[in-house]
Amino acid sequence: MSDEKKYGQYRGWADRVADVMSNHYSDFTYANLAIRGKLVRQVVEGQIDAAIAQVTGPETLVSFHAGANDVIRPKYNSEIVLPLYADAVRRLAASGATILLFTVLERTGNTGRAAKMWEQRFREFNRNVRAVGTEVGAIIADANEEVAFSDRRFLAFDRLHLNKMGHDRVAQAVLEILGLPFDATWRDPLPPAKAESKALRTFVTMMWFITFALPWMWRRARGKSSGDGRSCKYPIAIHWPLSHLD
């Protein structure tokens, strides 16, 4: 089975990091509570207690990344979201676990009023991440310090989530931060992109709008999320890797 999809699940950066960690820590276990599309409030209510219940001490690494879905919402309220995020981090840190936090890319290469607004929001969001991270002694992975991540070819067709190549780059960056073996070429820029005709760019944008933008707006109008009905991959820590399912 391909590296992209294994054990019946698509493999994100966390699965790839877990692969390496399992080679360096005996009796290694791994849980993945993440669900795409969730807002900070939903993460706090549905995932924080479950994560804390599985912490055994500083040898437990808890990665926490939430809030980006809130930031891009039209009715985003930083006075609610940022304190919720900070309190969640403090609760996780109080469990005794080692905490890994992430900033969000402030500049995505897009232009226009919406891109500028999101950049301002993400800059404020990142200040909050760094502040509470410093407060609790968390490890902070700051994508804004790495030029390599600004290439939009690391994004899936929805222009929001990482693709296979993007997940691998993030995994290598995290492994380096954790002091584990990593592929040192992850910072290397991709070859120059091939020039595309205006007609092709227009067609791709139209397909993106129909496939992702319109459904996103329809969900917002109904108060729905892409995370509704989804479940996490591994709610309880399991021995990793799942070699018996290869």
C-alpha positions as CSV (number, residue, x, y, z in Angstrom):
1,M,0.0,0.0,0.0
2,S,1.3,3.5,-0.7
3,D,2.9,5.7,1.9
4,E,0.1,8.2,1.4
5,K,-2.7,5.8,2.5
6,K,-1.8,3.1,4.9
7,Y,-3.7,1.1,7.6
8,G,-6.9,2.2,5.7
9,Q,-6.3,5.8,6.7
10,Y,-4.7,8.8,4.9
11,R,-1.4,9.5,6.6
12,G,-0.8,13.1,7.8
13,W,2.4,14.6,9.3
14,A,1.6,13.2,12.7
15,D,1.5,9.6,11.5
16,R,4.8,10.1,9.8
17,V,6.4,11.6,12.9
18,A,5.0,8.7,14.9
19,D,6.7,6.3,12.5
20,V,10.1,7.7,13.4
21,M,9.4,8.1,17.1
22,S,8.4,4.4,17.3
23,N,12.0,3.5,16.2
24,H,13.5,5.5,19.0
25,Y,11.2,4.9,22.0
26,S,10.5,1.4,23.3
27,D,6.8,0.5,23.8
28,F,5.8,3.6,21.9
29,T,2.1,4.4,21.7
30,Y,0.2,6.9,19.6
31,A,-3.2,8.6,19.7
32,N,-4.6,11.0,17.1
33,L,-7.7,12.9,18.2
34,A,-7.6,15.5,15.5
35,I,-10.7,16.1,13.3
36,R,-10.6,18.6,10.5
37,G,-13.0,21.5,10.4
38,K,-13.4,21.7,14.2
39,L,-13.5,25.1,16.0
40,V,-11.5,25.8,19.1
41,R,-14.6,25.4,21.3
42,Q,-15.4,22.0,19.8
43,V,-11.8,20.9,20.3
44,V,-11.8,22.0,23.9
45,E,-15.1,20.3,24.6
46,G,-14.4,17.1,22.7
47,Q,-10.6,16.4,22.8
48,I,-8.8,18.1,25.6
49,D,-10.0,15.9,28.4
50,A,-9.5,12.8,26.3
51,A,-5.9,13.8,25.7
52,I,-5.2,14.7,29.3
53,A,-6.5,11.3,30.4
54,Q,-3.8,9.6,28.5
55,V,-0.9,11.7,29.7
56,T,1.6,9.8,31.8
57,G,4.2,12.6,32.4
58,P,6.7,14.7,30.5
59,E,7.5,11.7,28.3
60,T,4.1,12.2,26.7
61,L,4.2,14.6,23.8
62,V,0.9,16.4,23.1
63,S,0.7,18.4,19.9
64,F,-2.0,21.0,19.8
65,H,-3.2,23.0,16.8
66,A,-6.6,24.6,16.8
67,G,-8.0,28.0,15.9
68,A,-7.3,28.4,12.2
69,N,-10.8,27.4,11.3
70,D,-12.1,30.0,13.7
71,V,-9.9,32.7,12.2
72,I,-11.3,32.3,8.7
73,R,-14.9,32.4,9.8
74,P,-16.8,35.7,8.9
75,K,-18.0,36.1,12.5
76,Y,-14.6,35.4,14.0
77,N,-14.3,36.9,17.5
78,S,-10.7,37.1,18.8
79,E,-11.8,38.0,22.3
80,I,-13.5,34.6,22.6
81,V,-11.2,32.4,20.5
82,L,-7.8,33.5,21.8
83,P,-8.5,33.1,25.5
84,L,-10.1,29.7,24.8
85,Y,-7.0,28.6,23.0
86,A,-4.7,29.9,25.8
87,D,-6.7,28.2,28.5
88,A,-6.6,24.9,26.5
89,V,-2.9,25.0,26.3
90,R,-2.6,25.8,30.0
91,R,-4.8,22.8,30.9
92,L,-2.7,20.5,28.7
93,A,0.6,21.8,30.2
94,A,-0.8,21.4,33.7
95,S,-1.1,17.6,32.9
96,G,2.7,17.4,33.0
97,A,2.9,16.6,29.3
98,T,5.4,18.1,26.9
99,I,3.5,20.4,24.6
100,L,4.1,21.2,20.9
101,L,2.3,24.2,19.4
102,F,2.1,25.5,15.9
103,T,1.7,29.0,14.4
104,V,-0.3,29.6,11.2
105,L,1.2,31.0,8.0
106,E,0.4,34.7,7.9
107,R,1.3,35.2,4.2
108,T,-0.1,32.7,1.9
109,G,0.8,34.4,-1.4
110,N,-2.8,35.4,-2.0
111,T,-3.8,39.0,-2.6
112,G,-6.9,41.0,-2.0
113,R,-9.0,42.3,0.9
114,A,-9.7,38.9,2.3
115,A,-6.0,37.8,2.2
116,K,-5.0,41.0,4.0
117,M,-7.7,40.5,6.6
118,W,-6.7,36.9,7.3
119,E,-3.0,38.0,7.5
120,Q,-3.9,40.5,10.2
121,R,-6.0,37.9,12.1
122,F,-3.3,35.2,11.9
123,R,-0.6,37.6,13.0
124,E,-2.7,38.3,16.2
125,F,-3.4,34.6,16.5
126,N,0.3,33.7,16.3
127,R,1.2,36.3,19.0
128,N,-1.2,34.5,21.3
129,V,0.3,31.1,20.4
130,R,3.8,32.4,21.1
131,A,2.8,34.1,24.4
132,V,1.0,31.2,26.0
133,G,3.6,28.8,24.6
134,T,6.4,30.7,26.3
135,E,4.3,30.9,29.4
136,V,4.0,27.1,29.8
137,G,7.4,26.2,28.2
138,A,5.9,24.6,25.1
139,I,7.8,23.7,22.0
140,I,6.7,26.1,19.2
141,A,6.8,25.2,15.5
142,D,6.7,28.5,13.7
143,A,6.0,28.0,10.0
144,N,6.5,31.7,9.4
145,E,10.2,31.4,9.9
146,E,10.5,28.9,7.1
147,V,10.3,30.2,3.5
148,A,9.9,26.6,2.2
149,F,6.3,26.5,3.4
150,S,5.2,29.5,1.4
151,D,4.9,27.4,-1.8
152,R,1.3,26.8,-2.5
153,R,2.1,23.5,-4.2
154,F,2.2,22.0,-0.7
155,L,-1.5,22.5,-0.4
156,A,-4.3,20.2,-1.5
157,F,-6.8,21.2,-4.2
158,D,-9.0,22.8,-1.5
159,R,-6.2,25.4,-0.9
160,L,-6.5,25.0,2.8
161,H,-5.1,21.6,3.8
162,L,-1.8,20.0,3.1
163,N,-1.3,17.5,0.4
164,K,1.0,14.4,0.6
165,M,4.1,16.4,-0.1
166,G,3.1,19.1,2.4
167,H,2.5,16.6,5.1
168,D,5.9,15.1,4.6
169,R,7.6,18.5,4.8
170,V,5.8,19.3,8.0
171,A,6.8,15.9,9.4
172,Q,10.4,16.5,8.6
173,A,10.3,20.0,10.2
174,V,8.7,18.6,13.4
175,L,11.2,15.8,13.6
176,E,14.0,18.3,13.4
177,I,12.5,20.4,16.2
178,L,12.2,17.2,18.3
179,G,15.8,16.3,17.7
180,L,14.9,13.1,15.9
181,P,16.3,11.9,12.5
182,F,14.8,13.9,9.6
183,D,15.3,14.6,5.9
184,A,17.5,17.7,5.8
185,T,16.3,18.5,2.3
186,W,12.9,19.6,3.6
187,R,13.9,23.2,3.4
188,D,15.0,22.9,-0.3
189,P,12.6,24.9,-2.5
190,L,10.7,23.1,-5.2
191,P,11.8,23.5,-8.8
192,P,10.2,26.5,-10.5
193,A,6.6,25.9,-11.4
194,K,5.7,25.4,-15.0
195,A,3.9,28.3,-16.6
196,E,0.2,27.8,-16.9
197,S,-2.1,29.5,-19.5
198,K,-4.7,32.0,-18.3
199,A,-7.4,29.6,-19.6
200,L,-6.1,26.8,-17.4
201,R,-5.8,29.0,-14.3
202,T,-9.3,30.2,-14.9
203,F,-10.6,26.6,-15.3
204,V,-8.8,25.4,-12.1
205,T,-10.1,28.4,-10.1
206,M,-13.7,27.7,-11.4
207,M,-13.4,24.1,-10.4
208,W,-12.1,25.0,-7.0
209,F,-14.9,27.5,-6.5
210,I,-17.6,24.9,-7.4
211,T,-15.9,22.0,-5.5
212,F,-14.9,23.8,-2.3
213,A,-15.9,27.5,-2.1
214,L,-19.6,27.0,-2.8
215,P,-20.0,24.1,-0.4
216,W,-18.0,26.0,2.3
217,M,-20.4,29.0,1.9
218,W,-23.4,26.7,2.0
219,R,-22.2,25.0,5.2
220,R,-21.6,28.5,6.8
221,A,-25.1,29.5,5.9
222,R,-26.5,26.5,7.7
223,G,-24.1,26.7,10.6
224,K,-22.4,23.5,9.6
225,S,-18.8,22.4,9.5
226,S,-16.7,20.1,7.4
227,G,-15.9,18.3,10.6
228,D,-19.5,17.4,11.3
229,G,-20.0,13.6,11.3
230,R,-16.3,12.9,11.3
231,S,-14.4,11.0,13.9
232,C,-10.8,11.0,14.9
233,K,-8.5,8.2,13.8
234,Y,-7.0,6.9,17.0
235,P,-8.9,8.1,20.1
236,I,-7.0,5.8,22.5
237,A,-3.2,5.4,22.4
238,I,-2.3,2.3,20.5
239,H,1.0,0.6,19.9
240,W,2.6,1.9,16.8
241,P,3.2,1.2,14.0
242,L,0.3,-1.0,13.1
243,S,2.6,-3.5,11.4
244,H,0.0,-6.3,11.6
245,L,-2.3,-4.3,9.2
246,D,0.4,-3.7,6.5
